[in-house]
Amino acid sequence: MPYNPALVAPMREEMTRMGARELTTAAEVDAAIGDQRGTMLVFVNSVCGCAAGNARPALRLALQHGVRPQQVVTVFAGQDVDATARARQYFAEFQPSSPSMALLRDGEVVHFVHRHQIEGRSPQSIAADLTAAFDRHCAATV
């Protein structure tokens, strides 16, 4: 059942404020990820409490790091169903979860964060794991 758009809008806006490009259709996902070069973080957003309390704040912290992905995109689970399903096809070897984060390099998943790795952890701890992955896999510094 879709959530009230007024409740979801702030969650979408939080992602775009931190620089993520929102993908709302399967075609947008294919255009962004289909022939992806360089580094990209795909954030599967959700309305659950761990997305609001841990995952989105962790990503915001991690994106302040000097090394980060060249692109950040987001799909919204439970809202943009086709876009989310298509994005998950690009990292199908991982159990679907939301929220979750996939770090891709040249179209290959090099790091994945499942919901169970988010729940019960502080944003700072999650961000530390993300920045370590950024240091390992993202060549460009900013």
TAJO-V636658 format. One record per backbone hydrogen bond with DSSP energy under -1.0 kcal/mol. CO is the residue of the C=O (numbers start at 1). NH is the residue of the N-H. Records with the same first field share a line. If there is no record, write none. Layout:
CO: NH + NH
This chain:
4: 7 + 8
5: 9
8: 12
9: 13
10: 14
11: 15
12: 16
13: 17
14: 18
15: 20
16: 19
21: 74
25: 29
26: 30
27: 31
28: 32
29: 33
30: 34
33: 36
38: 106
39: 71
40: 104
41: 73
42: 102
43: 75
44: 100
45: 77
48: 52
49: 53
50: 54 + 55
51: 56
54: 58
55: 59
56: 60
57: 61
58: 62
59: 63
61: 64
62: 65
66: 142
71: 41
72: 21
73: 43
74: 23
75: 45
76: 79 + 80
80: 84
81: 85
82: 86
83: 87
84: 88
85: 89
87: 90
89: 92
91: 94
100: 44
101: 113
102: 42
103: 110 + 111
104: 40
105: 108
108: 105
111: 103
113: 101
114: 117
115: 118 + 119
118: 121
122: 126
123: 127
124: 128
125: 129
126: 130
127: 131
128: 132
129: 133
130: 134
131: 135
132: 136
133: 137
134: 138
